[in-house]
Amino acid sequence: MPRECSLMEGPGVRLIAENLQGFIGALLVSVYGNTRYLEEFERLEGSMLSRIVTFGKRLYLVFSAGTISVHFLMYGRYRIGEDLADPVRLGLRFNRGTLGFFNTSVHSLEDLPAFDSRIDIMSPAWNGDLVYDRIRDSGGLICDLLLDQTVFAGVGNIIKNEALARAGVHPLSVTASIPPPVLKDLIEETRGFSLLFYREKKEGHDIRDSCIVYGKRVCPSGTRVVQAKMGQRNRVTYVCEDGQVRYSS
């Protein structure tokens, strides 16, 4: 039976990489799909998949002849097993089976790009102190900064909302105005909820059951959750007005 998954934030991408470990060492027989750049992937045919790497929301399939980069966008997913009834962006036929990516952004790269694992929310090398030093003087809104993949690689809208609520910080707070202890706590909550997200998904649980504001109508205090699009990124945000302090300059 085909297996598929739709998890776009960092924890989900990490789980996808784990689920694909069985393809490591497999030979790529052929590629197919509706990507406009299919010829760029054809050069990988006949090469072996040597490892699978994640960084933030990106998945990298590293072959002996090059690398495939996959970004899952808002609604991307993958499937193990072939289903010709469903249009695939990029399909990979290995000597061990078939892997398909749907509603994704895929690119063929010469090599695995360099990146700083210390800002990857799911990496063992994650460094909260480094992140704090990079953002503490920012004049931007914290709701936008949390989604900045050059600072919080792997953080998506669910993690953003839950971290802010758990740290008691209003999404429209100016980052530089947030007191240092509160900002450090927010960074730790971001990391902590990301790991919770990973564990819950790995065990087959719905992460929404562990959320306190995301997708909710009532705050833990019993007041109404305010839902609105906020920040320059204009992403849907959930706020408990009585429990999240707005820090402004």
Secondary structure as UniProt FT lines:
FT   STRAND          3..5
FT   HELIX           10..19
FT   HELIX           21..23
FT   TURN            24..25
FT   STRAND          27..32
FT   TURN            36..37
FT   HELIX           38..42
FT   TURN            43..46
FT   STRAND          48..55
FT   TURN            56..57
FT   STRAND          58..63
FT   TURN            64..65
FT   STRAND          66..71
FT   TURN            73..75
FT   STRAND          77..80
FT   TURN            84..85
FT   STRAND          90..94
FT   TURN            95..96
FT   STRAND          97..102
FT   STRAND          105..109
FT   HELIX           117..119
FT   TURN            121..122
FT   TURN            124..125
FT   HELIX           128..135
FT   TURN            136..137
FT   HELIX           142..145
FT   TURN            146..147
FT   TURN            149..151
FT   HELIX           157..167
FT   TURN            171..172
FT   HELIX           175..177
FT   HELIX           180..202
FT   TURN            203..204
FT   HELIX           207..210
FT   TURN            214..215
FT   TURN            220..221
FT   STRAND          226..230
FT   TURN            231..234
FT   STRAND          235..239
FT   TURN            241..243
//
